[in-house]
Amino acid sequence: MNAASVAVVGAGLAGLACARALHEAGVPVRVFESQRAPGGRLATRRFAAASFDHGAQYLTAGEPGFRSLLERAAAAGCAATWQPRWPQRNGGEPLWVGAPGMAALARHFAADLDVEYGTRIVRFVSGRRGWTLLDDRGAAHTDFSAIAIALPAPAAASLATGCTPLAARVRMVPMAPCWAAMIAFDEPLPGVADAGFTGDPLLAWYARNSSKPGREPPEAWVLHASPGWSRVEFDQPPQNVQQALLDRFSEHVGRKLPRALVADVYRWRHARVEVPLGEACLLDRDAGIGFCGDWCLEARAEAAWLSGAALAAELGQARGVVASGKIRGSR
């Protein structure tokens, strides 16, 4: 590889980790994100009456470097620990959330990075001066010596097909969808736990979003459907999904639900890895194309960050950059 810049495709947690580690090591890097904001599943949906963390619900930090990262985000006012009333959970690792929403944490991680938002990369072209990335508007982004693909496995494989044989391995990693419902009520639900996994074949998770630090009234809830149900009902009309989740939540709490001030649903196409790759990241050194994401390690937000940092280290070594603490994302 030469000393040209690295392109990172995707500004979710893995992409931000990879880009930040390279940036802090002095490697020129540009991030391309199809959405208008960073974060991927580290997302917050806002309405006039309420806001909802409809993707990742919280983060845990077992690795000291990642824990330090969250502590610094908290010192900057962008993160806090959540202590929900959750009967099935006794102690354990602190639950970290963005403040005042999960998206705030993503914005904090993206600060000072060169990110092109609203740019969906659809094709890679190899040339004498390196890689050119073509977006869905026909624009060409040129002269990259390496590409880090930080997308869900199916999307990453599709984008890299024909560019690296590693795409075939990535394509084999299964990811499950998830229907998420967002409901704000005009009255509270006293006596109901703030969060919990249900074990139900339809409703897998519920959380009182308004119980998280920095959130404001009214009573706001996020309901996640199970992977199996979401897969079977993937193409259902949104209103049908919303009603099914509300009905099951009502059954679960054993009462009629209050009037909804806000009610909406969102379909995550690739929400959770089912069988991880089992490696921190993948890198085709000859082609200069790498892959990272939570799907490499396990279905945890921390795994996404560790995977992105691992790919940055691999890219740094391939480019002759010293793999210092910064490149590994632990400082």
RACORHU-V613898 format. One record per backbone hydrogen bond with DSSP energy under -0.5 kcal/mol. CO is the residue of the C=O (numbers start at 1). NH is the residue of the N-H. If there is no record, write none. Layout:
CO:NH  CO:NH
This chain:
5:145  5:146  6:30  7:9  7:148  8:10  8:32  9:150  11:39  12:16  13:17  14:18  15:19  16:20  17:21  18:22  19:23  20:24  21:25  22:27  23:26  26:28  28:6  30:8  31:33  31:116  32:10  33:118  33:119  35:118  39:13  39:42  41:43  41:56  43:55  44:46  45:52  50:47  52:45  52:54  59:96  63:67  64:68  65:69  66:70  67:71  68:72  69:73  70:74  71:75  72:76  73:78  73:79  74:77  78:99  80:97  82:95  84:86  85:194  85:195  86:89  88:90  89:91  94:96  95:82  96:59  97:80  101:104  101:105  102:105  102:106  103:107  104:108  105:109  106:110  107:111  108:111  110:113  113:115  114:31  115:117  116:33  116:119  118:120  119:121  120:136  123:134  125:132  127:130  130:127  131:144  132:125  132:134  133:141  134:122  134:123  135:138  139:135  140:142  141:133  143:5  144:131  146:7  147:149  147:290  148:9  148:150  149:292  152:156  153:157  154:158  155:159  156:160  157:161  160:163  160:164  164:167  165:168  165:169  166:169  166:170  167:171  168:172  169:172  170:173  172:174  174:274  174:275  176:271  176:272  178:268  179:225  180:266  181:223  182:264  183:221  184:261  184:262  185:219  188:190  189:192  194:208  196:206  202:204  202:226  203:200  204:198  204:199  205:224  206:196  207:209  207:222  208:211  209:212  212:215  219:185  220:209  220:210  221:183  222:207  223:181  224:204  224:205  226:230  227:231  228:232  229:233  231:234  233:236  237:240  237:241  238:242  239:243  240:244  241:245  242:246  243:247  244:248  245:249  246:250  247:251  248:252  249:253  250:254  250:255  259:186  262:184  264:182  266:180  266:268  267:269  268:178  272:176  282:291  283:285  284:288  284:289  288:147  289:284  290:149  291:282  293:296  294:297  294:298  295:277  296:278  296:279  298:300  300:304  301:305  302:306  303:307  304:308  305:309  306:310  307:311  308:312  309:313  310:314  311:315  312:316  313:317  314:318  315:319  316:321  317:320  322:324  324:328  325:330  325:331  326:329
